[in-house]
């Protein structure tokens, strides 16, 4: 699969809000190095530099397209896979925003990372918690129909854990944990805005598996189903509820 930075940054204001909410709960004062783990197009990495201007910033992403876009913004991002990453002794703050839902087995990685971080380090993560929302259920239902069956698999609710499960595992690893969930109510505009929203993220595996004609047909079949569940209001705007899970863990010391 590839990432399209332009598609991802559609509705950027809405997608960026959880990052601000996550950042506000990190209590680090003078970290030596801050890691943006899965920085995407780098449009939020600058917030880390602004918050901790004396810290070294390490930003990386597995997507070459995203890394190129981040570098074009002046972010010295590098390409790397989060599954191969290990905290360094100076990594006092690690932030990962809407990344780990793409990484099978990430709960085990979280425990390992917490065990490797320096004393008093902060690990902050946010992942979507809306895999049972109609936007995702409708995609899975369409993919189960004969015309599409067996062509591609997409994520379900098992892609992420509950906040309690994340918190319990990291408390057991010796960290102090602050965990919560929020359902944002995004007011979207434009033609088929929910379809546009998920095209940049949840539908990436579908796009990768289909040729251009099939992709156009799939979207044409999905669009009216989404419009029925997410109807436009009298002013033309559409409400999209979106649940997200947050966790901040601080290591002992």
Backbone as CSV, one residue per row, in Angstrom:
resi,resn,N_x,N_y,N_z,CA_x,CA_y,CA_z,C_x,C_y,C_z
1,UNK,0.832,-1.194,0.000,0.000,0.000,0.000,0.866,1.243,0.000
2,UNK,0.380,2.276,-0.638,1.051,3.568,-0.621,0.147,4.594,0.054
3,UNK,0.764,5.674,0.488,0.020,6.782,1.101,-0.019,7.945,0.126
4,UNK,-1.144,8.613,0.068,-1.294,9.837,-0.713,-1.382,10.997,0.276
5,UNK,-0.303,11.770,0.451,-0.332,12.860,1.427,-1.450,13.864,1.181
6,UNK,-1.756,14.127,-0.102,-2.810,15.091,-0.406,-4.157,14.591,0.083
7,UNK,-4.454,13.318,-0.182,-5.721,12.746,0.285,-5.774,12.707,1.806
8,UNK,-4.646,12.375,2.420,-4.607,12.284,3.878,-4.872,13.638,4.520
9,UNK,-4.367,14.700,3.909,-4.491,16.031,4.502,-5.834,16.693,4.213
10,UNK,-6.705,16.016,3.437,-8.067,16.505,3.318,-8.706,16.450,4.697
11,UNK,-9.414,17.499,5.070,-9.977,17.624,6.426,-8.865,17.660,7.477
12,UNK,-7.748,18.280,7.136,-6.594,18.305,8.040,-6.945,18.904,9.396
13,UNK,-7.787,19.924,9.417,-8.132,20.563,10.686,-8.778,19.560,11.639
14,UNK,-9.669,18.735,11.108,-10.330,17.719,11.923,-9.356,16.628,12.353
15,UNK,-8.533,16.165,11.435,-7.609,15.067,11.744,-6.525,15.503,12.735
16,UNK,-6.207,16.788,12.764,-5.117,17.267,13.614,-5.539,17.501,15.058
17,UNK,-6.827,17.683,15.286,-7.276,18.038,16.633,-6.853,17.017,17.694
18,UNK,-6.963,15.695,17.441,-6.526,14.744,18.473,-5.054,14.893,18.845
19,UNK,-4.217,15.286,17.885,-2.806,15.488,18.185,-2.634,16.600,19.215
20,UNK,-3.373,17.685,19.043,-3.315,18.792,20.006,-3.776,18.335,21.386
21,UNK,-4.854,17.560,21.414,-5.373,17.085,22.697,-4.398,16.137,23.375
22,UNK,-3.718,15.320,22.588,-2.724,14.401,23.134,-1.527,15.174,23.681
23,UNK,-1.049,16.126,22.905,0.131,16.897,23.284,-0.099,17.677,24.577
24,UNK,-1.327,18.132,24.780,-1.631,18.940,25.961,-1.495,18.169,27.259
25,UNK,-1.525,16.843,27.190,-1.479,16.030,28.397,-0.073,15.513,28.710
26,UNK,0.901,15.856,27.903,2.276,15.436,28.165,2.939,16.466,29.075
27,UNK,3.457,16.018,30.221,4.000,16.951,31.201,5.493,17.155,31.138
28,UNK,6.160,16.638,30.110,7.614,16.779,30.018,8.004,18.253,29.902
29,UNK,9.090,18.642,30.589,9.521,20.042,30.568,10.738,20.275,29.689
30,UNK,11.777,19.488,29.883,13.014,19.713,29.129,13.538,18.399,28.555
31,UNK,12.793,17.781,27.659,13.253,16.519,27.090,14.486,16.723,26.215
32,UNK,15.339,15.712,26.226,16.537,15.781,25.388,16.206,15.488,23.927
33,UNK,15.404,14.466,23.702,15.009,14.138,22.328,13.525,13.774,22.333
34,UNK,12.824,14.231,21.288,11.403,13.952,21.119,11.237,13.194,19.810
35,UNK,10.555,12.062,19.870,10.385,11.201,18.705,8.961,11.325,18.183
36,UNK,8.837,11.630,16.898,7.543,11.608,16.213,7.486,10.279,15.464
37,UNK,6.898,9.295,16.109,6.916,7.915,15.624,5.751,7.713,14.650
38,UNK,6.080,7.728,13.342,5.056,7.703,12.307,4.588,9.108,12.008
39,UNK,5.497,9.943,11.532,5.234,11.386,11.421,4.325,11.752,10.265
40,UNK,4.055,10.811,9.343,3.220,11.147,8.199,3.839,12.257,7.372
41,UNK,3.024,13.203,6.875,3.563,14.277,6.051,4.256,15.380,6.838
42,UNK,4.446,15.177,8.145,5.216,16.140,8.938,4.509,17.421,9.271
43,UNK,3.212,17.502,8.997,2.500,18.755,9.202,2.286,19.079,10.679
44,UNK,2.467,18.065,11.556,2.306,18.296,12.986,3.630,18.246,13.746
45,UNK,4.686,17.815,13.097,5.978,17.683,13.770,6.464,19.025,14.303
46,UNK,6.145,20.080,13.578,6.564,21.411,14.029,5.996,21.793,15.382
47,UNK,4.853,21.216,15.742,4.275,21.495,17.060,5.171,20.958,18.169
48,UNK,5.868,19.858,17.893,6.795,19.303,18.877,7.993,20.233,19.060
49,UNK,8.487,20.757,17.952,9.610,21.702,18.030,9.206,22.984,18.758
50,UNK,7.980,23.438,18.535,7.514,24.655,19.193,7.319,24.434,20.688
51,UNK,6.858,23.250,21.059,6.626,22.950,22.477,7.955,22.789,23.216
52,UNK,8.931,22.120,22.575,10.226,21.868,23.208,11.349,22.334,22.265
53,UNK,11.579,23.644,22.204,12.518,24.195,21.218,13.964,23.758,21.418
54,UNK,14.326,23.317,22.608,15.708,22.901,22.854,15.923,21.406,22.632
55,UNK,14.865,20.679,22.322,14.981,19.229,22.152,15.375,18.867,20.727
56,UNK,16.103,17.782,20.607,16.351,17.183,19.298,15.070,16.479,18.861
57,UNK,14.691,16.650,17.604,13.481,16.024,17.078,13.869,14.897,16.122
58,UNK,13.324,13.713,16.363,13.541,12.560,15.481,12.191,12.174,14.897
59,UNK,11.995,12.428,13.601,10.732,12.134,12.935,10.962,11.095,11.850
60,UNK,10.124,10.057,11.838,10.264,9.052,10.785,8.919,8.436,10.456
61,UNK,8.855,7.835,9.272,7.642,7.192,8.790,8.048,6.089,7.819
62,UNK,7.209,5.065,7.698,7.534,3.957,6.801,7.215,4.265,5.353
63,UNK,6.396,5.294,5.111,5.975,5.619,3.748,6.947,6.579,3.076
64,UNK,7.525,6.197,1.941,8.424,7.136,1.241,7.687,8.372,0.762
65,UNK,6.400,8.218,0.413,5.621,9.373,-0.029,5.440,10.373,1.109
66,UNK,5.145,9.863,2.279,4.964,10.750,3.427,6.283,11.408,3.825
67,UNK,7.363,10.659,3.800,8.671,11.210,4.154,9.052,12.329,3.184
68,UNK,8.806,12.103,1.900,9.120,13.131,0.903,8.301,14.390,1.154
69,UNK,7.031,14.224,1.505,6.175,15.375,1.769,6.641,16.116,3.019
70,UNK,7.042,15.355,4.047,7.541,15.980,5.275,8.810,16.784,4.999
71,UNK,9.717,16.211,4.221,10.956,16.921,3.896,10.678,18.180,3.108
72,UNK,9.668,18.128,2.241,9.302,19.322,1.479,8.807,20.435,2.402
73,UNK,8.326,20.057,3.590,7.893,21.029,4.584,9.040,21.486,5.473
74,UNK,10.219,20.980,5.236,11.362,21.366,6.037,11.595,20.485,7.247
75,UNK,10.850,19.377,7.360,11.038,18.442,8.461,12.083,17.404,8.049
76,UNK,13.169,17.253,8.800,14.220,16.298,8.421,13.805,14.857,8.738
77,UNK,12.731,14.418,8.103,12.191,13.084,8.371,13.043,12.025,7.685
78,UNK,12.979,10.824,8.240,13.669,9.683,7.651,12.685,8.531,7.493
79,UNK,13.024,7.602,6.601,12.145,6.457,6.377,12.578,5.300,7.267
80,UNK,11.639,4.778,8.035,11.911,3.649,8.923,10.579,3.023,9.305
81,UNK,10.639,1.763,9.711,9.459,1.020,10.125,9.365,1.047,11.648
82,UNK,8.192,1.378,12.179,8.049,1.454,13.633,8.341,0.107,14.294
83,UNK,8.145,-0.986,13.564,8.377,-2.306,14.149,9.864,-2.569,14.393
84,UNK,10.717,-1.812,13.719,12.167,-1.979,13.892,12.761,-0.965,14.865
85,UNK,11.920,-0.062,15.363,12.421,1.030,16.200,12.556,0.587,17.654
86,UNK,13.566,1.133,18.326,13.740,0.935,19.761,14.099,2.280,20.387
87,UNK,13.550,2.596,21.548,13.878,3.873,22.193,15.363,3.960,22.534
88,UNK,15.911,5.157,22.339,17.281,5.415,22.753,17.314,5.983,24.156
89,UNK,18.486,6.066,24.721,18.621,6.515,26.114,18.273,7.982,26.302
90,UNK,18.193,8.748,25.193,17.829,10.176,25.278,16.400,10.443,24.825
91,UNK,15.651,9.408,24.476,14.292,9.586,23.953,13.313,9.801,25.113
92,UNK,13.265,11.026,25.605,12.465,11.342,26.783,10.975,11.478,26.479
93,UNK,10.642,11.797,25.236,9.239,11.910,24.824,9.062,11.194,23.496
94,UNK,8.062,10.327,23.425,7.710,9.638,22.182,6.231,9.882,21.927
95,UNK,5.928,10.347,20.729,4.544,10.626,20.354,4.211,9.828,19.100
96,UNK,3.107,9.108,19.127,2.656,8.380,17.940,1.168,8.629,17.754
97,UNK,0.815,9.224,16.640,-0.532,9.728,16.406,-1.166,9.017,15.214
98,UNK,-2.215,8.217,15.476,-2.953,7.514,14.423,-2.024,6.666,13.556
99,UNK,-1.192,5.875,14.216,-0.210,5.031,13.522,-0.375,3.556,13.892
100,UNK,-0.459,3.277,15.169,-0.315,1.894,15.627,-1.481,1.000,15.239
101,UNK,-2.614,1.557,14.832,-3.712,0.716,14.354,-3.330,-0.035,13.080
102,UNK,-2.274,0.445,12.400,-1.788,-0.218,11.191,-0.759,-1.306,11.495
103,UNK,-0.395,-1.465,12.761,0.713,-2.347,13.127,0.190,-3.538,13.942
104,UNK,0.017,-4.696,13.316,-0.407,-5.869,14.086,0.610,-6.190,15.187
105,UNK,0.109,-6.561,16.335,1.000,-6.896,17.439,1.546,-5.706,18.182
106,UNK,1.020,-4.510,17.931,1.596,-3.328,18.584,1.438,-3.324,20.106
107,UNK,0.423,-3.979,20.701,0.383,-3.980,22.176,1.638,-4.574,22.812
108,UNK,2.197,-5.601,22.176,3.441,-6.171,22.690,4.603,-5.202,22.504
109,UNK,4.608,-4.484,21.378,5.650,-3.489,21.150,5.600,-2.392,22.208
110,UNK,4.393,-1.974,22.566,4.259,-0.918,23.572,4.919,-1.318,24.883
111,UNK,4.673,-2.544,25.314,5.277,-3.026,26.561,6.798,-3.042,26.449
112,UNK,7.300,-3.511,25.309,8.753,-3.550,25.102,9.342,-2.149,25.111
113,UNK,8.682,-1.215,24.420,9.197,0.152,24.337,9.235,0.814,25.715
114,UNK,8.167,0.635,26.483,8.132,1.231,27.820,9.295,0.705,28.657
115,UNK,9.598,-0.578,28.504,10.708,-1.165,29.251,12.063,-0.641,28.836
116,UNK,12.169,-0.079,27.627,13.447,0.398,27.100,13.623,1.904,27.218
117,UNK,12.564,2.629,27.532,12.660,4.085,27.591,13.425,4.541,28.825
118,UNK,14.009,5.731,28.761,14.745,6.247,29.933,13.802,6.529,31.096
119,UNK,14.375,6.599,32.290,13.590,6.870,33.489,12.860,8.208,33.358
120,UNK,11.601,8.228,33.742,10.818,9.458,33.672,10.386,9.840,32.274
121,UNK,10.515,8.917,31.314,10.133,9.206,29.937,8.621,9.187,29.745
122,UNK,8.190,9.880,28.697,6.768,9.995,28.376,6.492,9.343,27.031
123,UNK,5.508,8.431,26.998,5.063,7.825,25.738,3.592,8.168,25.549
124,UNK,3.277,8.832,24.425,1.910,9.297,24.168,1.418,8.736,22.842
125,UNK,0.246,8.129,22.878,-0.300,7.543,21.648,-1.784,7.879,21.494
126,UNK,-2.201,7.922,20.239,-3.607,8.069,19.884,-3.885,7.136,18.721
127,UNK,-4.979,6.395,18.804,-5.408,5.520,17.708,-6.909,5.670,17.514
128,UNK,-7.386,5.478,16.292,-8.841,5.486,16.081,-9.483,4.323,16.824
129,UNK,-10.698,4.562,17.303,-11.459,3.507,17.956,-12.828,3.345,17.328
130,UNK,-12.898,3.562,16.012,-14.198,3.600,15.337,-14.378,2.470,14.326
131,UNK,-13.723,1.346,14.530,-13.793,0.275,13.530,-15.154,-0.413,13.490
132,UNK,-15.984,-0.164,14.487,-17.360,-0.661,14.460,-18.343,0.407,14.015
133,UNK,-17.844,1.553,13.584,-18.711,2.620,13.096,-19.285,2.240,11.731
134,UNK,-20.440,2.802,11.346,-21.028,2.476,10.041,-20.069,2.681,8.864
135,UNK,-19.225,3.682,8.935,-18.289,3.940,7.830,-17.412,2.732,7.541
136,UNK,-17.013,2.007,8.584,-16.163,0.834,8.415,-16.980,-0.435,8.201
137,UNK,-18.106,-0.544,8.897,-18.960,-1.723,8.737,-19.470,-1.825,7.305
138,UNK,-19.873,-0.718,6.717,-20.374,-0.725,5.346,-19.296,-1.167,4.357
139,UNK,-18.062,-0.766,4.598,-16.962,-1.210,3.728,-16.802,-2.719,3.818
140,UNK,-16.803,-3.255,5.036,-16.645,-4.704,5.200,-17.827,-5.464,4.601
141,UNK,-19.035,-4.933,4.741,-20.206,-5.588,4.154,-20.123,-5.615,2.635
142,UNK,-19.692,-4.520,2.043,-19.560,-4.481,0.587,-18.486,-5.455,0.111
143,UNK,-17.375,-5.520,0.832,-16.301,-6.434,0.455,-16.699,-7.899,0.621
144,UNK,-17.726,-8.179,1.407,-18.193,-9.544,1.598,-19.159,-9.993,0.501
145,UNK,-19.612,-9.064,-0.331,-20.534,-9.417,-1.404,-19.783,-10.150,-2.523
146,UNK,-20.505,-10.969,-3.325,-19.829,-11.836,-4.308,-18.858,-11.125,-5.238
147,UNK,-19.203,-9.923,-5.673,-18.336,-9.229,-6.636,-16.978,-8.881,-6.062
148,UNK,-16.888,-8.748,-4.727,-15.650,-8.288,-4.105,-15.050,-9.284,-3.125
149,UNK,-15.765,-10.356,-2.864,-15.356,-11.296,-1.825,-13.968,-11.879,-2.116
150,UNK,-13.130,-11.873,-1.088,-11.802,-12.458,-1.217,-10.767,-11.578,-1.885
151,UNK,-11.163,-10.369,-2.279,-10.233,-9.497,-2.992,-9.278,-8.773,-2.047
152,UNK,-9.778,-8.400,-0.880,-8.958,-7.596,0.029,-9.523,-7.719,1.438
153,UNK,-8.656,-7.625,2.414,-9.060,-7.600,3.806,-8.798,-6.210,4.383
154,UNK,-9.731,-5.755,5.190,-9.562,-4.471,5.867,-9.643,-4.710,7.369
155,UNK,-9.244,-3.726,8.126,-9.184,-3.875,9.577,-10.579,-3.872,10.202
156,UNK,-10.692,-4.601,11.310,-11.919,-4.587,12.084,-11.599,-4.108,13.491
157,UNK,-12.520,-4.315,14.418,-12.340,-3.795,15.770,-11.139,-4.393,16.478
158,UNK,-10.627,-5.516,15.997,-9.467,-6.145,16.625,-8.167,-5.404,16.317
159,UNK,-8.236,-4.376,15.482,-7.026,-3.627,15.131,-6.459,-2.871,16.324
160,UNK,-7.308,-2.525,17.291,-6.859,-1.820,18.487,-7.469,-2.475,19.718
161,UNK,-6.863,-2.210,20.863,-7.373,-2.707,22.133,-8.309,-1.664,22.755
162,UNK,-8.925,-2.031,23.872,-9.703,-1.050,24.626,-8.748,-0.187,25.442
163,UNK,-9.160,1.012,25.835,-8.294,1.826,26.695,-7.881,1.095,27.967
164,UNK,-8.804,0.327,28.543,-8.485,-0.402,29.768,-7.401,-1.445,29.536
165,UNK,-7.477,-2.136,28.403,-6.468,-3.162,28.107,-5.096,-2.535,27.925
166,UNK,-5.029,-1.430,27.173,-3.753,-0.732,27.023,-3.225,-0.291,28.393
167,UNK,-4.097,0.312,29.180,-3.661,0.849,30.470,-3.167,-0.261,31.388
168,UNK,-3.909,-1.355,31.475,-3.519,-2.448,32.370,-2.159,-3.027,31.993
169,UNK,-1.917,-3.192,30.693,-0.657,-3.800,30.266,0.531,-2.903,30.574
170,UNK,0.366,-1.598,30.449,1.490,-0.697,30.692,1.672,-0.394,32.174
171,UNK,0.605,-0.427,32.940,0.760,-0.350,34.395,1.519,-1.567,34.890
172,UNK,1.192,-2.739,34.330,1.908,-3.963,34.705,3.383,-3.875,34.334
173,UNK,3.699,-3.071,33.302,5.092,-2.890,32.883,5.806,-1.838,33.728
174,UNK,5.098,-1.243,34.691,5.734,-0.316,35.616,5.526,1.149,35.328
175,UNK,4.632,1.474,34.380,4.421,2.873,34.021,3.199,3.455,34.724
176,UNK,3.209,4.769,34.894,2.005,5.486,35.282,1.229,5.795,34.007
177,UNK,-0.083,5.620,34.039,-0.867,5.706,32.803,-2.042,6.664,32.957
178,UNK,-2.235,7.462,31.929,-3.400,8.332,31.775,-4.065,7.910,30.469
179,UNK,-5.257,7.306,30.551,-5.935,6.805,29.349,-7.349,7.356,29.284
180,UNK,-7.810,7.663,28.076,-9.168,8.165,27.902,-9.616,7.951,26.465
181,UNK,-10.876,8.184,26.221,-11.406,8.129,24.860,-12.298,9.327,24.623
182,UNK,-12.369,9.756,23.372,-13.181,10.901,22.976,-13.876,10.584,21.666
183,UNK,-15.145,10.942,21.570,-15.837,10.864,20.289,-15.991,12.282,19.756
184,UNK,-15.261,12.581,18.699,-15.359,13.889,18.052,-16.563,13.889,17.107
185,UNK,-17.178,15.013,16.960,-18.277,15.167,16.015,-17.819,16.146,14.943
186,UNK,-17.360,15.578,13.840,-16.792,16.392,12.768,-17.900,16.848,11.806
187,UNK,-17.901,18.109,11.520,-18.843,18.679,10.539,-18.106,18.798,9.207
188,UNK,-18.497,17.939,8.265,-17.807,17.847,6.984,-18.636,18.493,5.879
189,UNK,-17.954,19.020,4.895,-18.615,19.613,3.740,-18.032,19.018,2.471
190,UNK,-18.699,19.264,1.366,-18.245,18.755,0.092,-19.079,17.570,-0.365
191,UNK,-18.799,17.100,-1.562,-19.535,15.977,-2.135,-19.053,14.665,-1.525
192,UNK,-19.978,13.870,-1.020,-19.661,12.583,-0.392,-18.477,12.724,0.566
193,UNK,-18.593,13.570,1.586,-17.438,13.863,2.433,-16.963,12.673,3.263
194,UNK,-17.867,11.792,3.693,-17.428,10.635,4.475,-16.624,9.681,3.596
195,UNK,-17.063,9.511,2.348,-16.287,8.700,1.411,-14.909,9.314,1.186
196,UNK,-14.855,10.625,1.040,-13.568,11.300,0.869,-12.692,11.102,2.090
197,UNK,-13.301,11.185,3.281,-12.545,11.013,4.529,-11.887,9.642,4.572
198,UNK,-12.652,8.576,4.362,-12.092,7.232,4.509,-11.214,6.835,3.327
199,UNK,-11.351,7.537,2.191,-10.486,7.238,1.048,-9.025,7.470,1.397
200,UNK,-8.759,8.500,2.210,-7.377,8.817,2.551,-6.764,7.910,3.591
201,UNK,-7.579,7.057,4.232,-7.058,6.213,5.313,-7.587,4.786,5.203
202,UNK,-8.821,4.562,5.661,-9.354,3.204,5.781,-9.434,2.457,4.459
203,UNK,-9.642,3.164,3.349,-9.785,2.500,2.058,-8.465,2.276,1.327
204,UNK,-7.346,2.617,1.945,-6.067,2.406,1.278,-5.842,0.954,0.865
205,UNK,-6.148,-0.043,1.708,-5.956,-1.433,1.261,-6.839,-1.795,0.072
206,UNK,-8.038,-1.224,0.023,-8.939,-1.494,-1.094,-8.377,-0.897,-2.373
207,UNK,-7.916,0.344,-2.281,-7.349,0.991,-3.481,-6.144,0.223,-3.994
208,UNK,-5.331,-0.282,-3.080,-4.127,-1.001,-3.491,-4.444,-2.312,-4.196
209,UNK,-5.602,-2.906,-3.885,-5.946,-4.217,-4.434,-6.707,-4.143,-5.750
210,UNK,-7.235,-2.975,-6.107,-8.097,-2.852,-7.274,-7.445,-2.009,-8.366
211,UNK,-7.799,-2.320,-9.612,-7.336,-1.449,-10.690,-8.234,-0.213,-10.739
212,UNK,-7.926,0.705,-11.638,-8.628,1.991,-11.641,-10.132,1.823,-11.864
213,UNK,-10.510,0.966,-12.827,-11.930,0.785,-13.129,-12.660,0.143,-11.957
214,UNK,-12.036,-0.857,-11.348,-12.647,-1.514,-10.192,-12.781,-0.548,-9.024
215,UNK,-11.766,0.269,-8.819,-11.796,1.254,-7.740,-12.945,2.236,-7.928
216,UNK,-13.142,2.713,-9.146,-14.241,3.636,-9.415,-15.585,2.953,-9.166
217,UNK,-15.701,1.689,-9.544,-16.954,0.959,-9.339,-17.211,0.720,-7.856
218,UNK,-16.156,0.382,-7.125,-16.319,0.148,-5.686,-16.799,1.414,-4.995
219,UNK,-16.181,2.526,-5.303,-16.577,3.795,-4.685,-18.008,4.162,-5.070
220,UNK,-18.383,3.884,-6.324,-19.741,4.198,-6.767,-20.771,3.353,-6.025
221,UNK,-20.418,2.132,-5.661,-21.335,1.286,-4.901,-21.376,1.673,-3.426
222,UNK,-20.249,2.140,-2.909,-20.178,2.486,-1.493,-20.813,3.840,-1.200
223,UNK,-20.694,4.782,-2.122,-21.119,6.160,-1.865,-22.576,6.274,-1.419
224,UNK,-23.550,5.669,-2.127,-24.944,5.848,-1.680,-25.224,5.203,-0.326
225,UNK,-24.510,4.144,0.028,-24.692,3.515,1.331,-24.215,4.457,2.444
226,UNK,-23.094,5.126,2.193,-22.600,6.087,3.178,-23.522,7.294,3.285
227,UNK,-24.041,7.747,2.146,-24.942,8.906,2.179,-26.207,8.600,2.973
228,UNK,-26.679,7.352,2.920,-27.888,6.980,3.650,-27.653,7.026,5.158
229,UNK,-26.488,6.568,5.586,-26.186,6.520,7.018,-25.699,7.875,7.527
230,UNK,-24.998,8.613,6.659,-24.478,9.927,7.023,-25.100,10.971,6.082
231,UNK,-26.374,11.299,6.289,-27.050,12.221,5.370,-26.586,13.657,5.564
232,UNK,-26.632,14.393,4.497,-26.321,15.824,4.574,-27.494,16.566,5.198
233,UNK,-27.184,17.570,5.980,-28.217,18.394,6.583,-28.741,19.437,5.620
234,UNK,-29.638,20.262,6.110,-30.235,21.285,5.250,-29.206,22.264,4.717
235,UNK,-28.133,22.473,5.487,-27.095,23.399,5.041,-26.055,22.719,4.160
236,UNK,-26.239,21.424,3.888,-25.312,20.706,3.023,-24.164,20.038,3.741
237,UNK,-24.014,20.287,5.033,-22.915,19.682,5.783,-23.330,18.315,6.339
238,UNK,-22.331,17.508,6.679,-22.557,16.146,7.161,-21.812,15.951,8.469
239,UNK,-22.481,15.366,9.459,-21.849,15.071,10.738,-21.222,13.684,10.704
240,UNK,-19.960,13.602,11.132,-19.251,12.324,11.228,-18.768,12.131,12.659
241,UNK,-19.422,11.270,13.451,-18.882,10.941,14.774,-17.632,10.070,14.610
242,UNK,-16.601,10.360,15.386,-15.342,9.631,15.247,-14.741,9.420,16.631
243,UNK,-14.701,8.175,17.064,-14.165,7.823,18.377,-12.663,7.604,18.279
244,UNK,-11.922,8.145,19.240,-10.479,7.963,19.294,-10.051,7.586,20.710
245,UNK,-8.975,6.800,20.791,-8.450,6.325,22.058,-7.103,6.981,22.313
246,UNK,-6.869,7.393,23.560,-5.641,8.084,23.945,-5.005,7.378,25.140
247,UNK,-3.689,7.385,25.155,-2.971,6.845,26.298,-1.647,7.551,26.446
248,UNK,-1.340,7.962,27.663,-0.041,8.521,27.979,0.550,7.694,29.102
249,UNK,1.752,7.196,28.903,2.437,6.391,29.900,3.735,7.080,30.290
250,UNK,4.003,7.157,31.582,5.273,7.712,32.066,6.048,6.639,32.795
251,UNK,7.287,6.477,32.399,8.110,5.451,33.015,8.558,5.874,34.412
252,UNK,8.903,4.913,35.222,9.309,5.200,36.594,10.638,5.928,36.632
253,UNK,10.836,6.719,37.695,12.113,7.390,37.860,11.988,8.888,37.814
